[in-house]
Amino acid sequence: MEFANESGQVFVARSHPGMVRGNHYHLRKSERFTVLEGSGLLSIRKRGTNVIHEHWLTGDRPEIVTVQPGEVHAIVNEGAGDMVLVAWASEVFDPIDPDTYSEDV
């Protein structure tokens, strides 16, 4: 997976057990997620469908999952302790034009 020629931004988030992050989609930006500590269930659904793809992410075995534009996504901390999530977005967040639209997976 190539990152060297891509811009965007990286962010780190800590979530408590049971906390859900996401339940939204983007029209332009893609995102990549990995969990470095704890564990979480990342659910992804292409808009206009009912098919949900689930990815179990854990700090014990970090892997990167990519979410494309038009895919509704959310991650829930399914572990007993805090989850540390690292995410990359293909563009820098712009509060005037956030390209983030609420929708439940």
C-alpha positions as CSV (number, residue, x, y, z in Angstrom):
1,M,0.0,0.0,0.0
2,E,1.5,3.3,-1.1
3,F,1.5,6.4,1.2
4,A,4.6,8.3,0.1
5,N,2.9,10.3,-2.6
6,E,-0.4,11.0,-0.9
7,S,-1.3,14.0,1.2
8,G,-4.0,14.3,3.9
9,Q,-3.9,14.1,7.6
10,V,-3.4,11.5,10.4
11,F,-5.3,11.5,13.7
12,V,-5.3,9.4,16.8
13,A,-8.4,8.8,18.9
14,R,-8.8,7.0,22.2
15,S,-12.3,5.4,22.8
16,H,-13.7,3.9,25.9
17,P,-15.4,0.5,25.9
18,G,-18.7,0.5,24.0
19,M,-18.0,3.9,22.4
20,V,-18.9,4.3,18.7
21,R,-17.0,6.6,16.3
22,G,-18.3,7.3,12.9
23,N,-21.7,6.5,11.5
24,H,-21.0,8.8,8.5
25,Y,-19.7,8.8,5.0
26,H,-17.7,11.1,2.7
27,L,-18.2,12.0,-0.9
28,R,-14.5,12.9,-1.7
29,K,-12.2,11.6,1.0
30,S,-11.0,8.1,1.7
31,E,-9.8,7.0,5.1
32,R,-7.5,4.2,6.4
33,F,-7.9,2.8,9.9
34,T,-5.8,0.7,12.3
35,V,-6.0,-0.1,16.0
36,L,-2.8,0.1,17.9
37,E,-4.2,-0.7,21.4
38,G,-7.4,-2.6,22.4
39,S,-9.9,-3.9,19.8
40,G,-12.8,-2.7,17.8
41,L,-15.2,-3.7,15.1
42,L,-15.1,-1.6,12.0
43,S,-18.4,-1.9,10.0
44,I,-18.6,-0.6,6.4
45,R,-21.6,-0.4,4.1
46,K,-21.7,1.0,0.6
47,R,-24.5,3.6,0.4
48,G,-27.7,2.3,-1.2
49,T,-27.0,-1.3,-0.1
50,N,-27.8,-3.4,2.9
51,V,-24.5,-5.4,2.8
52,I,-22.3,-4.7,5.8
53,H,-18.6,-5.8,5.8
54,E,-17.1,-6.1,9.3
55,H,-13.4,-6.0,10.2
56,W,-12.1,-7.0,13.6
57,L,-9.2,-4.7,14.4
58,T,-6.8,-5.3,17.3
59,G,-3.6,-3.9,18.6
60,D,-2.4,-7.4,19.0
61,R,-2.3,-7.8,15.2
62,P,-2.5,-4.3,13.6
63,E,-3.8,-4.1,10.0
64,I,-4.9,-1.3,7.8
65,V,-8.5,-1.2,6.4
66,T,-9.4,1.4,3.8
67,V,-12.8,3.1,3.5
68,Q,-13.6,4.6,0.1
69,P,-15.8,7.6,-0.6
70,G,-19.5,6.7,-0.5
71,E,-19.0,4.0,2.2
72,V,-20.8,4.5,5.5
73,H,-18.5,3.4,8.3
74,A,-18.3,3.2,12.1
75,I,-16.0,1.5,14.6
76,V,-17.1,0.4,18.1
77,N,-14.7,-0.4,20.9
78,E,-15.6,-4.0,21.6
79,G,-12.8,-4.5,24.2
80,A,-12.7,-4.4,27.9
81,G,-10.3,-1.4,28.0
82,D,-9.6,1.7,25.9
83,M,-9.0,1.4,22.2
84,V,-6.4,3.6,20.4
85,L,-7.3,4.1,16.8
86,V,-5.0,5.7,14.2
87,A,-6.7,7.0,11.1
88,W,-5.5,8.7,7.9
89,A,-7.8,10.8,5.7
90,S,-7.0,11.7,2.1
91,E,-7.6,15.4,2.7
92,V,-7.1,17.8,5.6
93,F,-10.2,18.5,7.6
94,D,-11.9,21.7,6.6
95,P,-14.6,22.9,9.1
96,I,-16.2,25.0,6.3
97,D,-16.4,22.0,3.9
98,P,-16.1,18.9,6.1
99,D,-17.3,16.3,3.5
100,T,-18.8,14.3,6.4
101,Y,-22.5,13.2,6.2
102,S,-24.3,11.4,9.1
103,E,-25.8,8.0,8.3
104,D,-25.9,4.8,10.4
105,V,-24.1,1.8,9.1
